């Protein structure tokens, strides 16, 4: 996740806060539905807070919260009661607020009177819009102060604001309300055992435009645009049934969250990509979007293709020290409407990521196996080759064969791998590593990128290029195992520092190396043993840093916490090397952890031992929903299914290793090339129906491209 989250953590959202998400919009409020500017609350659209205060009072008093629930990712229901002024405990007046998020919000406010006498009251909503930049809100440092004017026209209150030559505004539609300077007011009389209701909307108006926000319900029986979008998403994704109701609920929540985190490329609306996560990362992120779409391939392969195409269009073309852009490099993040003085690199796009570029090539290799049109993949190959050129020309600046990073200016991220907090890379004694830093998992990504491009060259008949890249990967693997392996400790260094010394902390990074096959077979058992040791495995997952390391802190961002996505990658890697029981243990622990948060895994949770706390301890500022975390259950089940389609090779491979407690698995509507298939797994027996013509089903481990290229080399020698 972005380093400005790690280095300058957001203030607390407040106990019981509720987050709603819809594409590039999100809303954060307190449990009674109010939005307070003194907290990082608000309605945000394209990185701008369009509503900073939305406080409802009845007879001058705020609501006492009773319940708050996100019915869908974009719709929330809040229930509260009006406190009595006569000293009695129970109030007969209950207030419900049904809120739907879109380009703004729609809110239906309903008062229910449970007493035998009518109730006359004053309902007020205090409204403010500060149009603060996301960075300003997150870091609690509002820098821009807008000149505001208000005008009521009929049932609409227009709030307009100006800062320099920028104009923004919101239109609040509130039929029947009285408008004062800071608030709008109703004076209903609620009949005995009756109710009173009204619907309000808040619509942003930027630079004279007015996006249309459809009502919560357009008419009886009709769906809102968000409902229709969700319905379309549900129609195209697999339907999963399992003998374990808890796991089924978690997967359904993952599908919903993934659907809500989808955003459009503004220049190509047909391309859908995955935003990194709410609340602070509802934008395109190189590393996050690549990983999330890879982990969700079995649900919707088009997300991965859209992500690759969108990143390819924005691939680096010049050298710019401030934004850290370089030819062929894949960006770290894009911000849509932020103050450039606050954004990383001073521009809307920032490139300070060492791993997005090899991950881009690796993902393209995976996407090429899913049956997309040949010309679609071929159009992306020049971008893959430019990315490989960046790896050699810029990523490996000193020519030692490893890709390393060092920020190009004093405002960029200090650490530029996935553990991008300022203190995330350290030695066993707690000392921080000095850049340039070569991370172990980044070398694994580069290894995978070489093999992916080799695979695609082999597909197109360019065997010479396939063998060249296969050899380059083999050389990297040999050097990696020589220089990163710590024989006296029995694990891999997290990195090499500026002096080419191994950074000897025991960290989860080496677990990701398993997935890509860069770890030597004879060393894998020791890695698995260390990952599952009490120092690393908390009972809820593998910690980012072992508890016997100098920098360990179970409540830190990267030095002892547990990240679900990291564990999903580790579990898949363990399965690759045959460590089935260990992978099952990690998977089961994470899915059990999801039960404590209504089926939704957070970005991370604290690394306290399960023996110490019998439920996961939340990390205070974790994103939720978050793309990596939402796709974690999907990847866990896919990995334990041993599920690997390769349309180019004409096969689907399955090698199930699902724990007995998961029950039988029945999946319909699973995407496969241009068709849909049905999968049934009962114990070790798998049945597939609906495979496209020309494809065959195979039981057992998947084929690895490096082996196929090596076979081609041997045929040439013969």
C-alpha positions in Angstrom: 0.0 0.0 0.0 1.1 3.6 -0.5 3.9 4.8 1.7 2.2 8.1 2.6 -0.3 5.9 4.4 2.5 4.1 6.2 4.7 7.1 6.9 1.9 9.6 7.8 -0.8 7.4 9.2 -4.4 8.7 9.2 -6.0 9.7 12.4 -8.6 7.3 13.8 -11.9 7.2 11.9 -13.7 6.9 15.3 -15.2 3.9 17.0 -17.8 2.1 15.0 -17.3 4.2 11.9 -19.0 3.0 8.7 -17.4 3.1 5.2 -19.4 2.9 2.0 -17.7 2.4 -1.4 -18.7 2.8 -5.0 -15.9 3.0 -7.6 -14.0 6.2 -7.0 -16.4 7.5 -4.4 -16.5 6.6 -0.7 -18.2 7.8 2.4 -17.0 7.6 6.0 -19.3 8.4 8.9 -19.9 7.8 12.6 -22.2 4.9 13.7 -25.2 7.2 13.9 -24.7 8.3 10.3 -23.2 11.8 11.1 -20.2 13.1 9.3 -17.8 15.2 11.4 -15.0 17.3 9.8 -12.8 16.9 12.9 -12.5 13.2 12.1 -11.3 11.9 8.7 -15.0 11.6 7.7 -16.8 12.7 4.6 -18.1 12.0 1.2 -15.2 11.8 -1.3 -15.4 11.8 -5.0 -12.2 11.5 -7.1 -10.0 12.3 -4.1 -11.9 15.4 -3.1 -14.1 15.7 0.0 -17.4 17.0 -1.3 -19.2 16.8 2.0 -17.4 17.5 5.2 -20.2 17.9 7.7 -23.6 16.1 7.7 -25.0 16.2 11.3 -28.6 15.4 12.1 -30.2 16.5 15.3 -33.7 16.2 16.6 -34.7 19.0 18.9 -31.1 20.1 19.0 -29.7 16.7 20.2 -27.7 14.2 18.1 -29.0 10.6 17.7 -27.9 7.9 20.1 -26.7 5.1 17.8 -28.4 1.8 17.9 -27.3 0.0 14.8 -25.3 0.6 11.6 -25.0 -1.8 8.7 -23.6 -1.7 5.2 -26.4 -3.5 3.4 -24.4 -3.4 0.2 -20.9 -1.9 -0.2 -22.5 1.4 -1.4 -25.6 1.5 0.8 -25.8 1.8 4.6 -28.7 1.7 7.1 -28.3 3.6 10.4 -30.7 3.4 13.4 -30.7 5.7 16.3 -33.0 7.0 19.0 -33.8 10.5 20.1 -32.8 11.0 23.7 -35.5 12.2 26.1 -35.3 15.5 27.8 -37.4 14.5 30.8 -34.9 12.1 32.3 -36.7 8.9 31.3 -34.5 6.2 29.8 -36.5 4.9 26.8 -37.4 7.2 23.9 -40.4 6.5 21.7 -38.8 8.2 18.7 -36.6 6.1 16.5 -34.7 7.5 13.5 -33.6 5.5 10.5 -31.2 6.8 7.9 -30.9 4.9 4.6 -27.9 6.2 2.6 -26.8 5.3 -0.9 -23.5 6.4 -2.3 -22.9 7.4 -5.9 -21.4 10.5 -7.3 -22.8 12.1 -4.1 -25.3 10.7 -1.7 -29.0 10.1 -1.4 -30.4 9.8 2.1 -33.9 8.8 3.3 -34.6 9.9 6.8 -37.5 8.2 8.6 -38.8 9.0 12.1 -41.0 6.4 13.8 -43.2 7.3 16.7 -43.8 4.3 19.1 -45.9 6.4 21.5 -49.7 6.7 21.7 -49.5 10.5 21.4 -48.3 12.7 18.4 -44.8 14.0 18.6 -43.8 17.4 17.3 -40.1 18.0 16.7 -37.5 19.9 14.9 -35.2 17.9 12.6 -32.1 19.7 11.5 -29.2 18.8 9.2 -26.0 20.9 9.5 -24.1 20.9 6.2 -20.6 21.9 5.2 -18.4 21.2 2.2 -14.7 22.1 2.5 -13.6 20.5 -0.8 -10.4 19.3 1.0 -7.9 17.2 -0.9 -7.7 13.6 0.3 -4.2 14.1 1.5 -5.3 17.1 3.5 -8.0 15.1 5.3 -5.9 12.1 5.9 -3.0 14.0 7.4 -5.3 16.5 9.2 -3.6 19.5 7.6 -6.2 21.4 5.7 -4.2 23.9 3.6 -6.6 25.4 1.1 -9.4 27.7 2.4 -12.2 28.2 -0.1 -14.4 31.3 -0.4 -18.0 30.1 0.1 -21.4 31.3 -0.9 -24.8 29.8 -0.4 -28.0 30.2 -2.3 -31.4 28.6 -1.9 -33.5 28.1 -5.0 -36.8 26.3 -4.4 -36.0 23.0 -2.8 -32.3 23.2 -3.6 -29.5 24.7 -1.5 -26.4 25.5 -3.6 -23.1 25.8 -1.9 -20.4 27.2 -4.1 -16.7 27.6 -3.4 -13.7 29.1 -5.0 -10.0 28.7 -4.5 -7.8 30.7 -6.9 -9.3 29.9 -10.3 -10.9 26.6 -9.2 -14.7 26.4 -8.8 -16.5 23.6 -7.0 -19.9 23.2 -5.4 -22.6 20.9 -4.2 -26.4 21.0 -4.6 -28.5 19.8 -1.7 -32.1 18.8 -2.7 -34.3 18.8 0.4 -38.0 19.0 -0.4 -40.0 20.9 2.2 -37.0 22.1 4.2 -36.3 25.5 5.6 -32.8 26.7 4.6 -30.7 28.7 7.1 -27.1 29.6 6.7 -25.5 26.4 8.1 -28.4 24.0 8.3 -31.7 22.9 6.7 -34.7 22.2 9.0 -37.9 20.3 9.1 -40.7 20.6 11.6 -42.7 17.4 11.3 -45.5 16.2 13.5 -45.3 12.4 13.8 -48.6 10.7 14.4 -49.1 8.2 17.2 -47.6 4.9 16.1 -46.9 6.6 12.8 -43.9 7.7 10.8 -42.6 10.7 8.9 -40.1 10.4 6.1 -38.1 12.6 3.7 -35.4 12.1 1.1 -32.4 14.3 0.6 -29.6 14.3 -2.0 -26.2 15.9 -2.2 -24.9 16.3 -5.8 -21.4 17.6 -6.6 -21.1 20.4 -9.2 -17.6 20.9 -10.4 -16.7 23.7 -12.8 -20.3 24.3 -13.7 -21.2 20.7 -14.4 -23.8 18.8 -12.4 -23.5 15.0 -12.3 -26.8 13.3 -12.0 -27.3 11.2 -8.9 -30.2 8.8 -9.3 -32.6 8.3 -6.3 -32.2 5.4 -3.9 -35.2 3.9 -5.7 -36.2 5.5 -9.0 -39.7 4.0 -8.7 -41.4 1.1 -7.1 -39.8 -2.1 -8.2 -36.9 -0.3 -10.0 -33.2 -0.6 -9.2 -30.8 2.3 -8.6 -27.8 2.6 -10.9 -25.6 1.1 -8.2 -28.0 -1.9 -7.8 -28.0 -2.4 -11.6 -24.2 -2.3 -11.7 -24.0 -4.8 -8.9 -26.5 -7.0 -10.6 -24.5 -7.0 -13.8 -21.4 -7.9 -11.8 -23.1 -10.8 -10.1 -24.3 -12.2 -13.4 -20.7 -12.4 -14.8 -18.9 -13.9 -11.8 -18.9 -17.5 -10.5 -21.5 -18.8 -8.1 -19.9 -20.8 -5.4 -21.5 -23.3 -3.0 -19.6 -25.1 -0.3 -20.4 -27.4 2.6 -19.0 -24.7 4.9 -21.5 -21.8 5.4 -18.9 -19.5 6.9 -16.5 -19.8 4.0 -19.3 -19.3 1.6 -20.3 -16.1 3.3 -16.7 -14.9 3.2 -16.4 -15.5 -0.5 -19.7 -13.8 -1.2 -18.4 -10.7 0.8 -15.2 -10.8 -1.2 -17.1 -10.8 -4.5 -19.2 -7.9 -3.3 -16.2 -5.9 -2.2 -14.3 -6.6 -5.3 -17.3 -5.4 -7.4 -17.5 -2.2 -5.4 -13.8 -1.5 -5.8 -14.0 -1.5 -9.6 -13.2 1.8 -11.2 -13.2 3.0 -14.9 -10.3 4.3 -16.8 -11.5 7.8 -17.5 -10.0 7.7 -21.0 -11.3 4.2 -21.8 -14.6 3.6 -19.9 -14.8 0.1 -21.2 -11.7 -0.8 -19.2 -12.4 -1.7 -15.6 -9.6 -1.8 -13.1 -9.4 -2.4 -9.4 -8.9 0.4 -6.9 -6.5 -0.4 -4.1 -8.9 0.1 -1.2 -11.0 2.3 1.0 -10.9 4.8 2.5 -7.6 6.3 1.2 -6.8 4.4 -1.9 -9.8 4.6 -4.2 -7.5 5.0 -7.2 -5.3 3.1 -9.6 -2.2 1.7 -7.9 0.4 -0.2 -9.9 1.3 -2.9 -7.4 -2.0 -3.2 -5.7 -4.1 -3.3 -8.8 -1.8 -5.8 -10.4 -1.8 -8.1 -7.4 -5.6 -7.8 -6.9 -6.4 -8.6 -10.5 -4.0 -11.5 -10.5 -5.6 -12.9 -7.3 -9.1 -12.5 -8.9 -8.3 -14.1 -12.3 -10.6 -17.0 -11.6 -13.5 -14.6 -10.9 -13.1 -12.1 -13.7 -10.0 -12.2 -16.0 -11.1 -9.0 -17.7 -10.1 -7.0 -14.6 -6.5 -8.1 -15.1 -6.6 -7.3 -18.8 -8.1 -3.8 -18.1 -5.4 -3.2 -15.4 -2.6 -4.1 -17.8 -4.0 -2.0 -20.6 -4.5 1.0 -18.4 -1.0 0.8 -16.9 0.5 0.3 -20.3 -1.1 3.5 -21.5 0.6 5.3 -18.6 4.0 3.5 -18.8 7.0 5.7 -18.2 8.5 7.4 -21.2 10.8 10.1 -19.8 13.2 10.5 -16.9 11.8 12.8 -14.1 13.5 12.8 -10.7 10.5 14.3 -8.9 7.8 11.8 -10.1 10.5 9.1 -10.4 9.2 8.3 -13.9 11.7 6.4 -16.1 11.3 4.9 -19.6 9.5 1.6 -19.4 8.6 1.9 -15.7 5.1 1.1 -14.4 3.6 3.7 -12.1 2.9 3.4 -8.4 -0.3 5.5 -8.1 -2.5 7.9 -9.9 -4.5 10.6 -8.2 -7.4 12.3 -10.0 -8.0 15.7 -8.4 -5.4 16.4 -5.8 -3.2 19.4 -5.0 0.0 18.7 -6.7 1.9 20.2 -3.8 0.6 17.4 -1.6 0.8 14.4 -4.0 3.9 12.2 -4.1 6.3 13.6 -6.8 4.2 16.7 -7.1 2.2 15.2 -10.0 -1.0 13.2 -10.5 1.1 10.1 -11.3 4.0 8.9 -9.1 6.3 6.1 -10.2 8.2 5.3 -6.9 7.6 1.5 -7.0 10.3 -1.1 -7.6 8.0 -4.0 -8.1 5.1 -2.8 -10.2 7.2 -3.2 -13.4 8.2 -6.9 -13.1 4.7 -7.6 -11.8 3.2 -6.0 -14.9 5.1 -8.5 -17.2 4.3 -11.4 -14.9 0.6 -10.7 -15.0 0.6 -10.3 -18.7 2.1 -13.7 -19.0 -0.8 -15.1 -16.8 -3.4 -13.2 -18.8 -2.1 -14.6 -22.0 -3.1 -18.1 -20.8 -6.8 -17.2 -20.4 -8.0 -17.1 -24.0 -8.0 -13.4 -24.9 -7.6 -12.6 -28.6 -4.1 -13.0 -29.9 -4.0 -9.4 -31.3 -5.0 -8.1 -27.8 -2.0 -9.8 -26.2 0.4 -9.0 -29.1 -0.5 -5.3 -28.7 0.9 -5.4 -25.2 4.1 -7.2 -25.9 6.1 -4.0 -26.8 5.1 -2.7 -23.3 6.4 -5.9 -21.7 9.7 -5.5 -23.6 10.0 -1.9 -22.5 9.4 -3.0 -18.9 12.1 -5.6 -19.2 14.4 -2.9 -20.6 13.7 -0.8 -17.5 14.7 -3.8 -15.3 18.1 -4.0 -17.0 18.8 -0.3 -17.6 17.3 1.4 -14.5 16.2 -1.3 -12.1 19.7 -2.8 -12.0 21.7 0.4 -11.9 25.0 -1.2 -10.7 24.8 -4.2 -13.0 25.0 -6.8 -10.2 22.1 -8.7 -11.6 19.6 -7.7 -8.9 16.9 -5.0 -9.1 17.2 -2.4 -6.3 15.7 0.9 -5.4 16.7 4.3 -3.9 14.4 7.2 -4.1 15.3 9.9 -6.5 14.3 12.9 -4.4 13.7 13.7 -0.7 9.9 13.6 -1.1 9.6 10.2 -2.5 9.0 6.9 -0.7 12.0 5.7 1.3 11.0 2.1 0.8 9.5 1.2 -2.6 8.5 -2.5 -2.2 5.2 -3.6 -0.8 6.5 -3.0 2.7 6.8 0.7 2.0 6.7 2.2 5.5 9.8 4.1 6.4 11.0 1.5 8.9 9.8 -1.6 7.0 13.2 -3.1 5.9 15.5 -3.8 8.8 18.2 -6.2 10.1 17.7 -8.8 12.8 19.0 -6.5 15.4 16.5 -3.8 14.4 18.8 -1.5 12.5 17.3 -0.1 9.3 18.7 -1.0 6.0 20.3 1.7 3.9 19.4 2.1 0.1 20.0 1.1 -2.6 18.1 -2.0 -1.4 17.5 -5.2 -3.4 14.4 -7.0 -1.9 14.2 -10.7 -2.1 10.7 -10.9 -3.4 11.4 -8.3 -6.1 14.1 -10.7 -7.5 11.4 -13.4 -7.5 9.1 -11.1 -9.5 11.8 -10.3 -12.0 12.4 -14.1 -12.3 8.7 -14.6 -13.0 8.7 -11.7 -15.5 11.6 -13.3 -17.5 9.7 -16.6 -17.6 6.4 -15.0 -18.5 7.9 -13.2 -21.5 9.7 -16.4 -22.4 6.4 -18.2 -22.3 4.8 -15.6 -24.6 7.8 -15.8 -27.0 7.4 -19.6 -27.1 3.7 -19.2 -27.9 4.5 -17.0 -30.9 7.2 -19.3 -32.2 10.2 -17.2 -31.2 12.0 -20.1 -29.5 15.4 -18.2 -29.5 13.9 -15.4 -27.4 12.2 -17.9 -25.2 15.5 -19.7 -24.5 17.4 -16.5 -24.0 14.9 -15.3 -21.3 14.8 -18.7 -19.8 18.5 -18.6 -19.4 18.4 -15.1 -18.0 15.9 -16.4 -15.4 18.1 -19.4 -14.5 21.1 -17.2 -14.0 19.1 -14.9 -11.7 17.9 -17.9 -9.7 21.4 -19.2 -9.2 22.8 -15.8 -8.1 19.8 -15.3 -5.8 20.2 -18.5 -4.0 24.0 -17.9 -3.6 23.7 -14.3 -2.2 20.3 -14.2 -0.4 20.5 -17.5 1.4 21.7 -17.4 5.0 22.9 -21.0 5.7 23.6 -20.3 9.4 20.1 -19.1 10.0 18.2 -21.4 7.6 16.2 -18.7 5.8 16.6 -16.0 3.1 17.6 -12.4 3.8 14.9 -10.0 3.3 17.2 -7.9 1.1 20.7 -6.8 0.2 21.7 -3.3 1.4 23.8 -0.6 -0.2 27.0 -2.5 0.7 25.6 -5.8 -0.7 25.3 -7.2 2.8 22.4 -9.5 3.5 19.7 -7.8 5.6 19.3 -10.7 7.9 15.8 -10.2 9.5 13.5 -13.1 9.3 10.5 -11.7 7.4 7.5 -13.0 5.4 9.0 -11.7 2.1 10.8 -14.9 1.5 7.4 -16.7 1.5 6.4 -14.8 -1.6 9.5 -16.1 -3.3 8.1 -19.6 -3.1 5.2 -18.8 -5.4 7.4 -18.0 -8.3 9.8 -20.9 -8.0 13.0 -19.0 -7.4 13.8 -20.9 -4.2 16.0 -24.0 -4.6 14.2 -27.2 -3.8 16.7 -28.2 -1.1 16.1 -24.9 0.8 12.3 -24.9 0.6 11.7 -27.2 3.6 13.7 -24.9 5.8 11.8 -21.9 4.6 8.5 -23.6 5.2 9.6 -24.7 8.7 10.6 -21.1 9.5 7.4 -19.6 8.2 5.3 -21.9 10.3 7.4 -21.5 13.5 5.8 -19.9 16.5 7.9 -16.7 15.9 6.4 -16.3 12.5 2.9 -17.9 12.6 0.6 -16.1 15.0 -2.2 -18.6 14.7 -4.1 -16.2 12.5 -1.4 -16.0 9.8 2.3 -15.5 9.0 3.6 -12.3 10.5 5.5 -9.8 8.4 8.4 -10.1 10.8 9.4 -12.8 13.3 8.7 -12.1 17.0 12.4 -12.6 17.9 13.6 -9.8 15.6 14.8 -6.5 17.0 12.2 -4.4 15.2 9.2 -6.6 16.0 6.1 -4.9 17.0 2.8 -6.7 16.7 0.9 -3.5 16.3 3.1 -2.0 13.6 2.3 -1.6 9.9 5.0 -3.9 8.5 7.1 -5.2 11.4 5.0 -8.0 13.0 1.5 -7.5 11.7 -0.4 -10.1 9.6 -1.4 -9.2 6.0 -4.0 -11.5 4.5 -2.8 -11.0 0.9 0.8 -11.8 1.9 -0.5 -15.0 3.5 -2.5 -16.0 0.4 0.7 -15.6 -1.7 2.7 -17.6 0.8 0.1 -20.4 0.9 0.1 -20.7 -2.8 3.9 -20.9 -2.8 3.9 -23.6 -0.1 1.5 -25.6 -2.3 3.9 -25.2 -5.3 6.6 -26.9 -3.3 4.3 -29.6 -1.9 3.7 -28.3 1.6 0.0 -29.0 1.6 -0.7 -29.1 5.4 1.1 -25.8 6.0 -0.9 -24.1 3.2 -4.1 -25.5 4.6 -3.3 -24.3 8.1 -2.7 -20.7 6.8 -5.9 -20.8 4.7 -8.0 -22.0 7.5 -6.6 -19.5 10.0 -7.4 -16.6 7.6 -10.9 -17.8 6.8 -11.6 -18.2 10.5 -10.2 -14.7 11.1 -12.8 -13.3 8.6 -15.6 -14.7 10.8 -14.7 -12.0 13.4 -15.3 -9.2 10.9 -18.6 -10.4 9.2 -16.7 -12.2 6.5 -14.6 -9.3 5.4 -10.8 -9.5 5.9 -9.1 -6.2 6.5 -6.0 -4.9 4.9 -4.0 -6.2 7.9 -4.5 -7.0 11.6 -2.1 -7.0 14.5 0.4 -9.9 15.0 -0.5 -10.9 18.5 -0.5 -14.6 19.1 -3.8 -16.5 18.9 -2.9 -18.0 22.3 -2.7 -14.4 23.7 -5.9 -13.1 22.1 -8.5 -15.5 20.9 -9.7 -13.3 18.1 -7.7 -11.1 15.6 -6.7 -7.7 17.0 -7.6 -5.0 14.5 -5.0 -2.6 13.2 -6.4 0.9 14.0 -6.1 2.4 10.5 -6.4 -0.7 8.3 -8.2 -0.1 5.0 -11.5 -2.0 4.6 -12.6 -3.0 2.1 -9.3 -3.4 0.5 -8.6 -5.0 -2.9 -5.8 -7.4 -1.8 -7.8 -8.5 1.3 -11.0 -8.9 -0.7 -9.2 -11.2 -3.2 -7.4 -13.2 -0.5 -10.3 -15.7 0.1 -10.6 -16.2 -3.7 -6.9 -16.9 -4.1 -6.9 -19.3 -1.1 -9.7 -21.4 -2.5 -8.2 -21.3 -6.0 -4.8 -22.4 -4.7 -6.3 -25.3 -2.7 -8.3 -26.4 -5.8 -5.0 -26.6 -7.7 -6.9 -24.7 -10.4 -4.9 -23.7 -13.5 -6.4 -23.1 -16.9 -4.2 -22.7 -20.0 -6.3 -22.0 -23.1 -3.1 -21.7 -25.2 -2.1 -25.2 -24.2 -5.7 -26.4 -24.5 -6.0 -27.7 -21.0 -7.4 -27.1 -17.5 -5.4 -28.6 -14.6 -6.9 -29.4 -11.2 -5.1 -30.8 -8.2 -7.5 -30.3 -5.2 -6.2 -30.2 -1.6 -9.2 -28.7 0.1 -9.4 -29.5 3.9 -12.3 -31.8 4.8 -13.8 -29.0 6.9 -14.4 -26.9 3.8 -16.9 -29.5 2.5 -17.8 -30.3 -1.1 -17.4 -27.5 -3.6 -19.8 -26.6 -6.4 -19.0 -23.7 -8.7 -21.1 -22.6 -11.7 -20.6 -19.8 -14.2 -16.8 -19.9 -13.9 -15.2 -18.0 -16.8 -13.1 -20.1 -19.2 -12.0 -18.6 -22.6 -15.3 -17.3 -24.1 -17.5 -19.7 -22.2 -18.5 -20.8 -18.7 -17.9 -24.0 -16.9 -19.2 -25.9 -13.9 -16.8 -27.4 -11.3 -17.6 -30.0 -8.7 -15.1 -31.2 -6.1 -16.0 -34.0 -3.7 -13.0 -35.0 -1.7 -10.3 -35.8 -4.2 -12.8 -36.3 -7.1 -13.2 -33.4 -9.6 -15.8 -33.1 -12.3 -15.8 -30.4 -15.0 -18.7 -29.6 -17.3 -18.9 -27.1 -20.2 -15.2 -26.9 -21.2 -14.8 -25.0 -24.5 -14.1 -27.0 -27.7 -10.5 -28.0 -28.0 -9.8 -27.9 -24.2 -9.2 -31.0 -22.1 -9.3 -31.6 -18.4 -6.2 -32.9 -16.5 -5.8 -34.0 -12.9 -2.5 -33.3 -11.2 -0.1 -30.4 -11.0 0.0 -27.7 -13.6 2.8 -27.4 -16.2 5.5 -24.8 -15.8 6.6 -22.9 -18.8 10.3 -23.0 -17.8 10.1 -26.8 -18.2 8.4 -26.5 -21.7 11.1 -24.1 -22.9 13.8 -26.3 -21.6 12.3 -29.2 -23.5 12.4 -27.1 -26.6 16.1 -26.4 -26.0 16.8 -30.1 -25.6 14.9 -30.9 -28.8 17.1 -28.4 -30.6 20.3 -30.1 -29.3 19.0 -33.5 -30.4 
